[in-house]
Amino acid sequence: MQKQENSTYLKAITIRDISDVHSIKEDIKKNMILILRVTPLAQKDVEQLRKVVEELYSIAKAEDAEIARLGEERIIIAPSSIKIWKPEYDLK
């Protein structure tokens, strides 16, 4: 019998544009842990950043994933098997 490895990957991504959401969605479906840096998009277009965050939140909930802020510059998305402690003021 061959041993099957079920690895969970962690991936860091810098979001520069709303077009990055498609590949992030695919990574969420692969049950990856994602650390998303949003600073470049925030500096370029705050309204577009707001839309990206709303879309990521919807995708995460649809895929039963956890999503939370990591300070002011980052967002983490993880499979439901990984629990993220979230303070009261976090993404809702």
C-alpha positions in Angstrom: 0.0 0.0 0.0 1.3 3.4 -0.9 1.2 6.2 1.7 -0.9 9.1 0.5 0.3 12.5 1.6 -2.3 15.2 2.4 -0.2 18.3 2.6 -1.6 21.8 3.2 0.3 24.5 1.5 0.7 28.1 2.7 1.0 30.7 -0.1 1.8 34.5 0.2 0.3 36.7 -2.5 0.4 40.4 -3.2 -2.8 41.7 -4.6 -2.2 44.4 -7.1 -5.4 44.3 -9.1 -8.9 42.9 -9.0 -7.9 40.4 -11.7 -5.8 38.6 -9.0 -9.1 37.4 -7.4 -9.5 34.5 -10.0 -6.3 32.8 -9.1 -6.9 33.3 -5.4 -10.3 31.6 -5.8 -8.6 28.6 -7.4 -6.1 28.4 -4.5 -9.0 28.6 -2.0 -10.6 25.6 -3.7 -7.3 23.7 -3.4 -7.5 24.2 0.4 -4.4 26.4 0.6 -3.7 28.8 3.4 -3.3 32.2 1.8 -1.7 35.3 3.2 -2.7 38.2 1.0 -0.9 41.5 1.1 -3.2 44.3 0.1 -1.0 47.4 0.5 -0.2 48.0 -3.2 -3.9 47.9 -4.1 -4.8 50.1 -1.1 -2.3 52.7 -2.2 -3.6 52.6 -5.8 -7.4 52.4 -5.4 -9.2 52.1 -2.0 -12.6 51.6 -3.6 -11.2 48.7 -5.7 -9.6 47.2 -2.6 -13.0 47.3 -0.9 -14.6 45.4 -3.8 -11.8 42.8 -3.7 -12.2 42.3 0.0 -16.0 41.9 -0.3 -15.5 39.4 -3.2 -12.9 37.4 -1.2 -15.2 37.3 1.8 -18.0 35.9 -0.4 -15.8 33.3 -2.0 -14.3 32.2 1.4 -17.8 31.8 2.8 -19.0 29.9 -0.2 -16.0 27.5 0.0 -16.5 27.2 3.8 -13.1 28.8 4.4 -11.9 31.0 7.2 -11.0 34.6 6.5 -9.6 37.3 8.8 -7.4 40.4 8.8 -3.8 40.2 9.8 -3.2 43.8 10.8 -3.7 46.6 8.4 -1.8 45.2 5.4 -2.8 41.5 5.2 -5.7 39.1 5.0 -5.5 35.4 5.7 -7.7 32.8 4.2 -7.6 29.2 5.4 -9.5 25.9 4.9 -12.3 25.3 7.5 -10.0 22.7 9.2 -7.8 25.7 10.3 -9.4 27.9 12.9 -8.4 31.6 12.9 -8.8 33.5 16.2 -10.6 36.8 15.3 -10.9 39.8 17.5 -14.3 41.5 17.7 -13.4 44.3 15.2 -12.3 41.9 12.4 -13.9 41.2 8.9 -17.6 40.5 9.2 
